[in-house]
Amino acid sequence: MLDPKTIEIVQSTVPVLKEHSEEIGKRFYELLFEKAPDLYNMFNQTNQKRGIQQEALGYAVYAAGEHITNLEAIKPVIERISQKHRAIGVKEEQYPIVGETLLQAVKDVLGDAASDEIIEAWGKAYGYIADAFINLEKNLEEETKSQPGGWNGYRSFYVDKKVEESDNITSFYLKPADGKAIASYKAGQYLTLKATIPGEKYTHIRHYSLSESPGKPYYRISVKREDAHDNSPDGIVSNYLHNQVQTGEQLEFSAPAGDFVLDHSELPVVLISGGIGITPVLSMLNTLVETQSTRQVTFIHGAINSKTHAFKEHVIELAENQANVKSFICYSSPNKEDRIGHDFDKEGIIDLDVLKSTVPSKESLFYLCGSIPFMESILTALVKWGVSKENIHYEAFSPVALFEEE
């Protein structure tokens, strides 16, 4: 345990670190890649360029300092990060260099304000927090490897088939190259890909939600092709998968991971997705149907139009054939064909009026997935409606995926 003086110093300096968190995060990664350039193989360089990874680090640092005497209060943050660390293969021996670099970044940014006493206190705090992560990640590794079909590290899978689900989303059916059993997973979890792309200096790691229910002899991920727009270039990995990877080729994946999973209570379930965010909640829907759950399920999806709407027919068919499943579709920019067939339920976005008119009760469990703006909008609407925060679960395809502060 940390001594009272250390705790006092850490908690009293949290506001300063919070104020400079973005600068500290930026400086940290500059220093880290100078010291250990091989870590470029582990971090998402697109998120680095956009500043998202730096923001996530800054949030984690001051949140941990703020709750240093009660890490249980930020358990969701710790669990989410630990799941990702296990998935990408973070090792215990990498923690010291991260701690050393973080303290140097704090000193570089704060200058004389970061006294030796403050740096020493944060060093002790980092060691305390790192131990919590290391222990949790060891347990996750053991659980992953010991389950039937489980493994640690990366394993080769071949693409059994590719299926176009929309103009920009393609599903990849993956089978193990060694022909052995594969680990099961919980609906909502993801696979982690380590891609070696021709012409790229470093490997690229990405997380892709499993879009099918567990229990199959294959895994399925459904990937959106990220095309260049505004100041953002083409997505390196998504375009590689769409345009270069063919049936029969092998890819490296770590075992399923993630804390965004379906709760097996008896409360009604509301699955809300935007765009490619449909993937984990579709796994949940399929699981509920295949296990013959009697829970009321409301599936609400938002897309630009039918051209970008994946799995539309599948969800509609489930809703038509299952008395306890209801589907609702919002198109922000329906095309001519959509309007002729009126093949959607509302023009516009998913808002509070949609939720109130389609969800049978706010005493339900809500599962949300989509872009950060989409998630913030839905979360705000649910809180305004009076939905308990304990009943709201979400996954965002970004390192910054917790909005309690807002």
C-alpha positions as CSV (number, residue, x, y, z in Angstrom):
1,M,0.0,0.0,0.0
2,L,1.1,3.6,-0.6
3,D,2.1,5.8,2.4
4,P,-0.2,8.7,3.3
5,K,2.3,11.3,2.2
6,T,2.6,9.8,-1.3
7,I,-1.2,9.7,-1.6
8,E,-1.5,13.3,-0.5
9,I,1.0,14.5,-3.1
10,V,-0.5,12.5,-5.9
11,Q,-4.1,13.6,-5.2
12,S,-3.1,17.2,-4.8
13,T,-1.2,17.3,-8.1
14,V,-3.9,15.5,-10.1
15,P,-5.5,18.8,-11.3
16,V,-2.2,20.0,-12.7
17,L,-1.7,16.8,-14.6
18,K,-5.3,16.9,-15.8
19,E,-4.7,20.4,-17.1
20,H,-1.6,19.3,-19.1
21,S,-2.7,15.8,-19.9
22,E,-2.7,16.2,-23.6
23,E,0.8,17.7,-23.6
24,I,2.0,14.9,-21.3
25,G,0.5,12.2,-23.5
26,K,2.1,13.7,-26.6
27,R,5.5,14.0,-24.9
28,F,5.3,10.5,-23.5
29,Y,4.8,8.8,-26.9
30,E,7.6,10.9,-28.4
31,L,10.0,9.7,-25.7
32,L,8.7,6.1,-25.8
33,F,9.2,5.6,-29.5
34,E,12.7,7.1,-29.2
35,K,13.6,4.6,-26.5
36,A,11.8,1.6,-27.9
37,P,11.1,2.1,-31.6
38,D,9.9,-1.6,-31.8
39,L,6.8,-0.5,-30.0
40,Y,5.6,1.1,-33.2
41,N,4.6,-2.5,-34.0
42,M,2.2,-2.5,-31.1
43,F,0.5,0.9,-31.2
44,N,-2.1,2.1,-33.7
45,Q,-0.2,4.7,-35.7
46,T,-3.4,6.2,-37.1
47,N,-4.6,7.0,-33.6
48,Q,-1.2,8.4,-32.8
49,K,-1.4,10.8,-35.7
50,R,-4.9,11.9,-34.7
51,G,-3.9,12.4,-31.1
52,I,-6.4,9.9,-29.8
53,Q,-3.9,7.6,-28.1
54,Q,-2.3,10.6,-26.3
55,E,-5.7,11.7,-25.1
56,A,-6.5,8.2,-23.8
57,L,-3.2,8.0,-21.9
58,G,-3.7,11.4,-20.3
59,Y,-7.2,10.4,-19.1
60,A,-5.9,7.1,-17.7
61,V,-3.1,8.9,-15.8
62,Y,-5.1,11.5,-14.0
63,A,-8.1,9.1,-13.4
64,A,-5.8,6.6,-11.7
65,G,-4.2,9.4,-9.6
66,E,-7.6,10.8,-8.6
67,H,-8.7,7.3,-7.4
68,I,-5.4,6.1,-6.1
69,T,-7.0,5.0,-2.8
70,N,-9.9,3.3,-4.4
71,L,-9.0,1.8,-7.8
72,E,-12.3,-0.1,-7.6
73,A,-13.9,3.2,-8.6
74,I,-12.3,3.1,-12.0
75,K,-12.6,-0.7,-12.4
76,P,-14.3,-0.3,-15.9
77,V,-11.3,1.6,-17.1
78,I,-8.8,-0.9,-15.7
79,E,-10.7,-3.9,-17.0
80,R,-11.0,-2.4,-20.5
81,I,-7.3,-1.5,-20.7
82,S,-6.3,-4.9,-19.3
83,Q,-8.4,-6.7,-21.9
84,K,-6.7,-4.7,-24.7
85,H,-3.2,-5.2,-23.2
86,R,-3.8,-9.0,-23.1
87,A,-5.1,-9.0,-26.6
88,I,-2.1,-7.0,-28.1
89,G,0.5,-8.9,-26.0
90,V,1.7,-6.3,-23.5
91,K,4.4,-7.9,-21.3
92,E,5.2,-7.4,-17.6
93,E,8.8,-6.4,-18.5
94,Q,7.5,-3.5,-20.6
95,Y,5.9,-1.7,-17.6
96,P,9.2,-0.3,-16.1
97,I,10.2,1.6,-19.3
98,V,6.6,2.9,-19.6
99,G,6.8,4.2,-16.0
100,E,10.2,5.8,-16.5
101,T,9.1,7.5,-19.7
102,L,5.8,8.7,-18.2
103,L,7.7,10.4,-15.3
104,Q,10.1,12.0,-17.8
105,A,7.2,13.3,-19.8
106,V,5.6,14.8,-16.7
107,K,8.9,16.5,-15.8
108,D,9.5,17.8,-19.4
109,V,6.0,19.3,-19.5
110,L,5.7,20.7,-16.0
111,G,9.3,21.8,-15.7
112,D,10.3,23.2,-12.3
113,A,6.7,22.6,-11.0
114,A,7.5,18.9,-11.1
115,S,9.7,18.7,-8.0
116,D,11.7,15.7,-7.1
117,E,9.2,15.0,-4.3
118,I,6.3,15.0,-6.8
119,I,8.1,12.8,-9.3
120,E,9.0,10.3,-6.6
121,A,5.4,10.2,-5.4
122,W,4.0,9.6,-8.9
123,G,6.7,7.0,-9.4
124,K,5.4,5.0,-6.4
125,A,1.9,5.5,-7.6
126,Y,2.7,4.2,-11.0
127,G,4.3,1.1,-9.5
128,Y,1.2,0.5,-7.4
129,I,-1.1,0.9,-10.4
130,A,1.2,-1.2,-12.7
131,D,1.0,-4.1,-10.2
132,A,-2.8,-4.0,-10.4
133,F,-2.6,-4.2,-14.3
134,I,0.1,-6.9,-14.3
135,N,-1.8,-9.2,-11.9
136,L,-5.1,-8.8,-13.8
137,E,-3.4,-9.4,-17.2
138,K,-1.7,-12.5,-15.9
139,N,-5.0,-13.9,-14.8
140,L,-6.5,-13.0,-18.2
141,E,-3.7,-14.8,-20.0
142,E,-4.1,-17.9,-17.9
143,E,-7.9,-17.9,-18.4
144,T,-7.5,-17.5,-22.1
145,K,-4.9,-20.2,-22.6
146,S,-6.5,-22.8,-20.3
147,Q,-9.9,-22.7,-21.9
148,P,-10.8,-25.3,-24.7
149,G,-9.2,-24.1,-27.9
150,G,-7.5,-21.2,-26.2
151,W,-4.1,-19.7,-26.9
152,N,-1.8,-16.8,-26.0
153,G,0.0,-14.7,-28.5
154,Y,-1.0,-14.7,-32.1
155,R,-2.3,-17.7,-34.1
156,S,-2.7,-18.2,-37.8
157,F,-6.2,-18.2,-39.4
158,Y,-7.0,-18.5,-43.1
159,V,-9.8,-16.6,-44.8
160,D,-12.4,-19.3,-45.6
161,K,-14.6,-16.8,-47.5
162,K,-15.2,-13.1,-47.9
163,V,-18.8,-11.7,-48.1
164,E,-19.8,-8.2,-49.1
165,E,-22.4,-7.0,-46.6
166,S,-22.7,-3.4,-48.0
167,D,-20.9,-1.0,-50.3
168,N,-18.1,-0.5,-47.6
169,I,-18.4,-3.5,-45.2
170,T,-17.1,-7.0,-45.9
171,S,-17.2,-10.0,-43.6
172,F,-14.2,-12.4,-43.3
173,Y,-14.9,-15.9,-42.2
174,L,-11.8,-17.2,-40.4
175,K,-10.7,-20.8,-39.7
176,P,-7.6,-22.0,-37.8
177,A,-4.7,-22.9,-40.0
178,D,-3.7,-25.7,-37.6
179,G,-7.2,-27.3,-37.9
180,K,-7.5,-27.5,-34.1
181,A,-10.4,-26.2,-31.9
182,I,-10.9,-22.5,-31.4
183,A,-11.8,-20.7,-28.2
184,S,-15.4,-19.7,-27.6
185,Y,-16.2,-16.1,-26.7
186,K,-18.9,-13.9,-25.3
187,A,-21.2,-12.0,-27.6
188,G,-19.8,-8.5,-28.0
189,Q,-16.1,-9.4,-27.8
190,Y,-13.5,-8.8,-30.5
191,L,-10.5,-10.4,-32.2
192,T,-7.2,-8.6,-32.5
193,L,-5.4,-8.7,-35.8
194,K,-1.6,-8.3,-36.3
195,A,-1.2,-7.3,-39.9
196,T,2.0,-7.5,-41.8
197,I,1.3,-5.3,-44.9
198,P,3.6,-5.1,-47.9
199,G,5.4,-1.8,-48.0
200,E,4.7,-1.0,-44.4
201,K,7.7,-0.7,-42.0
202,Y,5.9,-1.8,-39.0
203,T,3.1,-4.3,-38.2
204,H,-0.4,-2.9,-37.6
205,I,-2.6,-4.0,-34.8
206,R,-6.4,-3.6,-35.0
207,H,-9.4,-4.8,-32.9
208,Y,-12.4,-6.1,-34.9
209,S,-15.6,-7.1,-33.2
210,L,-16.9,-10.6,-33.8
211,S,-20.1,-10.2,-35.7
212,E,-21.5,-13.8,-35.3
213,S,-22.7,-15.7,-32.3
214,P,-20.3,-18.0,-30.5
215,G,-20.2,-21.8,-31.0
216,K,-19.4,-21.9,-34.7
217,P,-16.3,-23.7,-36.1
218,Y,-15.1,-20.3,-37.4
219,Y,-14.8,-16.7,-36.4
220,R,-16.4,-13.9,-38.3
221,I,-15.3,-10.3,-38.4
222,S,-17.0,-7.6,-40.5
223,V,-14.7,-4.7,-41.5
224,K,-15.6,-1.3,-42.8
225,R,-13.3,0.1,-45.5
226,E,-12.2,3.5,-44.3
227,D,-11.9,5.7,-47.4
228,A,-10.1,9.0,-47.4
229,H,-12.2,12.0,-46.3
230,D,-11.5,15.5,-45.2
231,N,-7.9,15.4,-43.8
232,S,-8.0,11.6,-43.1
233,P,-6.2,9.3,-45.5
234,D,-7.4,5.8,-46.5
235,G,-7.4,3.3,-43.6
236,I,-4.3,1.3,-44.0
237,V,-5.5,-2.0,-42.5
238,S,-9.1,-1.9,-43.7
239,N,-8.1,-1.2,-47.3
240,Y,-5.5,-4.0,-47.1
241,L,-8.2,-6.4,-45.9
242,H,-10.7,-5.3,-48.5
243,N,-8.4,-4.9,-51.5
244,Q,-5.5,-7.3,-51.0
245,V,-6.4,-10.2,-48.7
246,Q,-8.0,-13.0,-50.7
247,T,-9.7,-16.3,-49.8
248,G,-7.2,-18.8,-48.5
249,E,-4.7,-16.3,-47.3
250,Q,-3.5,-16.4,-43.6
251,L,-3.8,-13.7,-41.0
252,E,-2.6,-13.6,-37.4
253,F,-5.1,-13.1,-34.5
254,S,-4.9,-13.2,-30.7
255,A,-7.8,-14.9,-28.8
256,P,-11.1,-13.1,-28.3
257,A,-11.1,-10.3,-25.7
258,G,-13.2,-7.4,-24.5
259,D,-15.5,-6.4,-21.6
260,F,-18.5,-5.2,-23.7
261,V,-20.5,-8.4,-23.3
262,L,-24.1,-9.4,-23.1
263,D,-25.5,-9.6,-19.6
264,H,-27.7,-12.7,-19.0
265,S,-30.3,-11.1,-16.8
266,E,-34.1,-11.2,-17.5
267,L,-34.4,-7.5,-18.3
268,P,-35.4,-6.4,-21.8
269,V,-32.5,-5.8,-24.1
270,V,-32.1,-2.7,-26.3
271,L,-29.3,-2.9,-29.0
272,I,-28.4,0.4,-30.5
273,S,-25.8,0.8,-33.3
274,G,-24.5,3.3,-35.8
275,G,-22.8,2.2,-39.0
276,I,-20.1,-0.4,-38.4
277,G,-21.1,-0.4,-34.8
278,I,-23.6,-3.0,-35.7
279,T,-21.0,-5.8,-35.5
280,P,-20.9,-6.5,-31.7
281,V,-24.6,-6.0,-31.1
282,L,-25.4,-8.2,-34.0
283,S,-23.5,-11.0,-32.3
284,M,-25.6,-10.3,-29.2
285,L,-28.9,-10.4,-31.3
286,N,-27.9,-13.7,-32.9
287,T,-26.9,-15.2,-29.5
288,L,-30.3,-14.2,-28.0
289,V,-32.2,-15.7,-30.9
290,E,-30.1,-18.9,-31.1
291,T,-30.4,-19.6,-27.3
292,Q,-34.1,-19.1,-27.6
293,S,-34.2,-16.3,-25.1
294,T,-37.6,-15.0,-24.2
295,R,-36.3,-11.5,-23.3
296,Q,-37.8,-8.6,-25.3
297,V,-35.2,-7.4,-27.8
298,T,-35.3,-4.0,-29.5
299,F,-32.7,-3.6,-32.3
300,I,-32.2,0.1,-33.4
301,H,-29.7,0.9,-36.2
302,G,-28.7,4.1,-37.8
303,A,-26.9,4.3,-41.2
304,I,-26.5,6.8,-44.0
305,N,-28.7,4.8,-46.3
306,S,-29.2,1.2,-47.6
307,K,-25.9,1.3,-49.5
308,T,-24.0,1.4,-46.2
309,H,-26.4,-0.7,-44.2
310,A,-24.9,-4.1,-43.4
311,F,-27.0,-7.2,-42.4
312,K,-30.2,-5.4,-43.0
313,E,-32.1,-8.4,-44.5
314,H,-30.8,-10.7,-41.8
315,V,-32.1,-8.5,-38.9
316,I,-35.4,-7.8,-40.6
317,E,-35.9,-11.6,-41.1
318,L,-35.2,-12.3,-37.4
319,A,-37.6,-9.6,-36.3
320,E,-40.3,-11.0,-38.6
321,N,-39.8,-14.6,-37.3
322,Q,-39.2,-13.9,-33.6
323,A,-42.1,-12.6,-31.6
324,N,-39.8,-11.0,-29.0
325,V,-37.6,-9.2,-31.5
326,K,-38.4,-5.7,-32.9
327,S,-36.2,-3.8,-35.4
328,F,-36.1,0.0,-36.1
329,I,-34.0,1.6,-38.9
330,C,-33.0,5.3,-39.2
331,Y,-31.4,6.7,-42.4
332,S,-29.7,10.1,-42.2
333,S,-29.6,10.5,-46.0
334,P,-31.9,7.9,-47.7
335,N,-31.4,7.6,-51.4
336,K,-34.0,7.5,-54.1
337,E,-34.4,3.7,-53.9
338,D,-34.9,3.8,-50.2
339,R,-37.6,6.4,-50.5
340,I,-39.5,4.5,-53.3
341,G,-39.6,1.4,-51.2
342,H,-39.8,3.3,-47.9
343,D,-37.4,0.7,-46.7
344,F,-36.6,2.3,-43.4
345,D,-38.6,3.6,-40.4
346,K,-37.3,7.2,-40.0
347,E,-35.3,9.8,-41.9
348,G,-32.8,11.3,-39.6
349,I,-30.8,10.2,-36.6
350,I,-31.6,8.1,-33.5
351,D,-32.8,10.5,-30.9
352,L,-34.7,10.5,-27.6
353,D,-38.1,10.5,-29.5
354,V,-37.0,7.4,-31.4
355,L,-36.0,5.7,-28.1
356,K,-39.2,6.6,-26.3
357,S,-41.4,5.4,-29.2
358,T,-39.6,2.1,-29.8
359,V,-38.3,0.9,-26.5
360,P,-41.0,-0.8,-24.4
361,S,-39.5,0.3,-21.1
362,K,-36.6,2.5,-19.9
363,E,-36.1,-0.3,-17.3
364,S,-34.1,-2.2,-19.9
365,L,-30.4,-3.0,-20.5
366,F,-29.0,-0.8,-23.2
367,Y,-26.0,-1.8,-25.4
368,L,-24.6,0.9,-27.6
369,C,-21.9,0.9,-30.3
370,G,-20.8,3.4,-32.9
371,S,-18.6,6.5,-33.4
372,I,-17.8,8.8,-30.5
373,P,-20.3,11.5,-31.6
374,F,-23.0,8.8,-32.1
375,M,-22.3,7.3,-28.6
376,E,-22.3,10.7,-26.9
377,S,-25.6,11.6,-28.5
378,I,-27.3,8.3,-27.5
379,L,-25.8,8.4,-24.0
380,T,-27.0,12.0,-23.5
381,A,-30.5,11.0,-24.6
382,L,-30.7,8.0,-22.3
383,V,-29.5,9.9,-19.3
384,K,-32.0,12.7,-20.1
385,W,-34.7,10.0,-20.3
386,G,-33.8,8.8,-16.8
387,V,-32.2,5.5,-17.7
388,S,-29.9,4.3,-14.9
389,K,-26.2,4.5,-15.8
390,E,-25.8,0.9,-14.5
391,N,-28.1,-0.2,-17.3
392,I,-26.1,1.4,-20.1
393,H,-23.2,-0.5,-21.6
394,Y,-21.2,0.7,-24.6
395,E,-18.3,0.0,-26.9
396,A,-16.6,2.7,-29.0
397,F,-14.0,1.9,-31.7
398,S,-11.5,4.3,-30.1
399,P,-9.1,4.3,-27.1
400,V,-11.2,7.1,-25.6
401,A,-14.3,5.1,-24.7
402,L,-15.5,6.3,-21.3
403,F,-17.6,9.4,-21.0
404,E,-18.4,9.6,-17.2
405,E,-16.5,12.8,-17.0
406,E,-18.7,14.5,-19.5
